[in-house]
Amino acid sequence: MISIDRSRVNVPEVLKKASQATKRYRAKPVVQALWEMQNGKCSYCENRIPEEGHSKAVEHFQPKSVYKHKANDWHNLLL
């Protein structure tokens, strides 16, 4: 797993306004910020993720099914 420095990227505004019930973690600004923060790599296998032509799945480090309150938590999101 790659080392992630979240201090390099600001929390996307869309997450600051998100309630627990919304799926703001899928928003384009969030995906782009995660992609930049992870240097365009998958956080698990470290393979390059193309900037275009690839659907980028946002994953939760702590599962949102168990930690519902962390569904939109910036510190719980990975690409």
matplotlib code that plots the C-alpha trace (Angstrom):
import matplotlib.pyplot as plt

x = [0.0, 1.3, 2.0, -0.6, 0.1, -3.4, -1.8, -0.8, -4.4, -7.2, -10.4, -12.8, -15.6, -18.2, -17.3, -17.4, -21.1, -22.0, -24.4, -24.1, -26.9, -25.4, -22.8, -20.6, -17.5, -18.3, -18.2, -15.7, -13.7, -13.2, -12.1, -9.7, -8.3, -7.7, -6.1, -3.7, -3.0, -2.1, 0.0, -2.3, -1.8, -4.1, -3.6, -3.6, -1.6, 0.2, -0.6, -1.0, -4.6, -5.1, -6.3, -8.9, -10.9, -11.0, -13.7, -12.1, -13.7, -13.7, -13.1, -13.5, -10.6, -13.1, -16.2, -19.1, -21.5, -20.1, -18.9, -21.8, -20.7, -17.4, -18.9, -17.9, -14.9, -11.9, -9.5, -11.5, -11.4, -9.0, -8.9]
y = [0.0, 3.4, 6.1, 8.9, 12.4, 14.1, 17.4, 18.1, 18.2, 20.3, 18.6, 19.1, 21.6, 19.1, 16.9, 19.7, 20.1, 16.4, 14.8, 11.2, 10.1, 11.7, 10.0, 13.0, 10.9, 10.0, 13.6, 14.5, 17.0, 14.2, 11.7, 14.2, 15.2, 11.5, 10.8, 13.7, 12.9, 9.3, 10.4, 8.6, 5.2, 2.7, 2.8, -1.0, -2.4, 0.8, 0.4, 3.6, 4.8, 6.5, 10.1, 9.5, 6.6, 4.7, 4.7, 5.5, 3.8, 5.5, 3.0, 3.3, 2.2, 1.6, 0.1, 2.5, -0.4, -0.5, 3.1, 4.9, 8.2, 8.0, 7.6, 11.1, 11.4, 12.6, 10.6, 7.4, 7.6, 5.9, 5.5]
z = [0.0, -0.9, 1.7, 1.5, 2.6, 3.0, 4.1, 0.4, -0.7, 0.8, 1.7, -1.3, -0.5, -1.5, 1.4, 3.9, 3.2, 3.0, 5.3, 6.3, 4.0, 0.8, -1.5, -1.9, -1.9, -5.5, -6.7, -9.4, -7.2, -4.6, -7.2, -8.8, -5.4, -4.4, -7.8, -7.4, -3.7, -4.7, -7.6, -10.0, -8.4, -6.9, -3.1, -2.8, -5.8, -6.8, -10.5, -12.5, -12.9, -16.3, -16.0, -18.8, -19.9, -16.6, -14.0, -10.7, -7.8, -4.4, -1.6, 2.1, 4.3, 7.1, 5.5, 5.2, 6.0, 9.5, 9.9, 8.3, 9.9, 7.9, 4.5, 3.5, 5.8, 3.8, 5.9, 5.2, 1.4, -1.1, -4.8]

ax = plt.figure().add_subplot(projection="3d")
ax.plot(x, y, z, "-o")
ax.set_aspect("equal")
plt.show()
